């Protein structure tokens, strides 16, 4: 693998050289530097947000697309931890990834393989009311559920289930269609 000086150079080269993303816009939030890469594909709404911390640490690499609001909500809280790509049995650790070979291969794998899983949406009048996200390859029945209605807590618990309401359309979106990799 080519030598890179830091995460920023590594990710920038991969995304830009793929031809699928344009040069990023950069902003700062607190101690994080965030680069947002927009797709070069004409009708694609997919963008990748990459967060860096000082001392050459990668805190997140998040893929967003407005057509999958459940997935967007899920990734908004996802961050890298020190041992995410460790093969020594350790888990978690400090927040963020160091810039080393093992972590570079892990991040490269995410970028090359793209997204896995699907989002099942319950839509009424072109508005997503509820979303179920299936992303665990080893457990196809496990899902994350997101309610996008303005219903109160008790109404969500005891009220009519969204998927049983009249006029509900069920849509399935394969996440790989949002980002299939580079």
N, C-alpha and C positions, 0 to 999 in steps of 0.2 A: 504494500500500500504506500502511496506517495507520502512524503513527509509534510506535515502541516504544523504550523506554530501554535495554533489554538483552535478551539471549537468554532469560533466565528469563521475563520478561513476554511475549515473543513466543511461545514454545513453549507456555506455560501458556494463553494466550488461545486459540491454535489448537486445542489438545487439549480444553480445557474447553468452549469454544464449539461444538465439533463435536457435543457431547452424547454422544460415545462413550467419554469417560474422565472419571473423578472427580478431585477435587482430589488432588494428589500427597502422598505421604509423603516427608519429607526426612531424609537422613542425611549424615554427613560421613565420608569415608575419606581419610586423609592430607590432601592439599591440594585434594581434589575435594569438591564438594557434589553429591549425587546425589538426584534426584527420581524417584520411581517412581509412574507413573500406571497405575491399574487400570481395566479396561474396565467400562463401565456395563451391558453386555449380560449378561443373567442367567447364561447358561452359558459365557460366554467366559472363557478362562484367560489371554488375552493381556494383557501389560503392557509398558509402554514405560519404559525407564530412560534418564534424561538426565543426563549428567555435565558440570558446569561447573567451570572453574578461575577463580582470581582474575583480575582485569583483564578481566572480561566475555568470557571465551573458552569455546567449546563444544568439549569433548573427545570426547563420543560421544552418540549417540542410538541405543539398541539395543532391538529388539523381541524379546520372549521369549514362548514358549508351551511348556508341558511336552510337548505332543503332537509337537513337532519337535526332539528332542534334538540332532540333527546341526546344524541351523540355530542352535540356542542355543549350541553349542560354537563354531561359526564366528563368530558376532557377539561373543562374549565377548572376542575379541582384536582387534576392529575399532575403530579410532579415526579421528577426523578429523585432517587435516593442513591446514596453512595454504593450500595451493593446490588443494585438492580440487575446488573449483568455479571455478577460474580458467580463463579462455579465452585466456590469453596463452602457452600452451604449457608453462608451468612445472608441475612435479609435486612432490608431497610438501611440502617446506618444514618449518617448525617444527610441533610438535604443536599441535592445536586450531585452531578457526576464529575469526577476528575477527568482530565483529558489524557487518557491512556489508551493503549491498543485494544484492550478488551471492551472498554466502553465505546470506542469508535466503531468497532464491529457490531456491537449491539444496536447503536443508533443507525448505522448503515443498513442493517437488516430491516429495521422499521421502515426506512425510506425506500428500500428496494421492494419489499413485500407488500407494502400498502396496508390498507385497513382490512380487517376481517370481521365477519359477522353481519348482522342486519338490524334495521330499525323498522318496527311495525308501528304504523301511525293510524290513529283513529281521527278522521277528518270530517268536519261538517262545514259547509259553505266555504270550502277551500282554506279553512283554518284548522291547524293541528290542535286538537283538544288534549290528546293523550298520546304518549309514545312509550313503547316497550323496546328496550335495547338488549339484543342478544349478542354478546361478544366473547363469551368463554368457549373456546374450541372443545374443551374437555367436558363441558356440561351444557348441552344444547337447550336444556329446560330452564336454566338460570337466566333471569332477566333483571334489568334495572327499569323501573317504571317512573315516568315523569308526567305530571298532570299540569297542563298549561292553562287551565280554566281559572277564573277568579273566585271559584266556589270556596266557601269557608271550610274549616277543618271538619266540623260535624257533618256538613253536607257531603263532603268527600267520603266520609266513613259510612254514613247511613243513607245518603241520597242515592239516586239512580246511578248505576254504573255507566260510564261513558260508552263503553263498547256495546251496551244494550239499548242506547237511545235511538229514537227514530232518525233516519236520514244520515246515519253515520256510514262513512265510506272507510274501508280498511285498505291501507297501502303498505306494501313492503318495499323497502329500499335496501339493496345490498350495499354495504359500506364500501366495498371494493369499487363500485361505480362512482363514488365520490373521490377516492384516491386509490388507484391501483398500483401505485409504486412508480419508481423511476427506472 
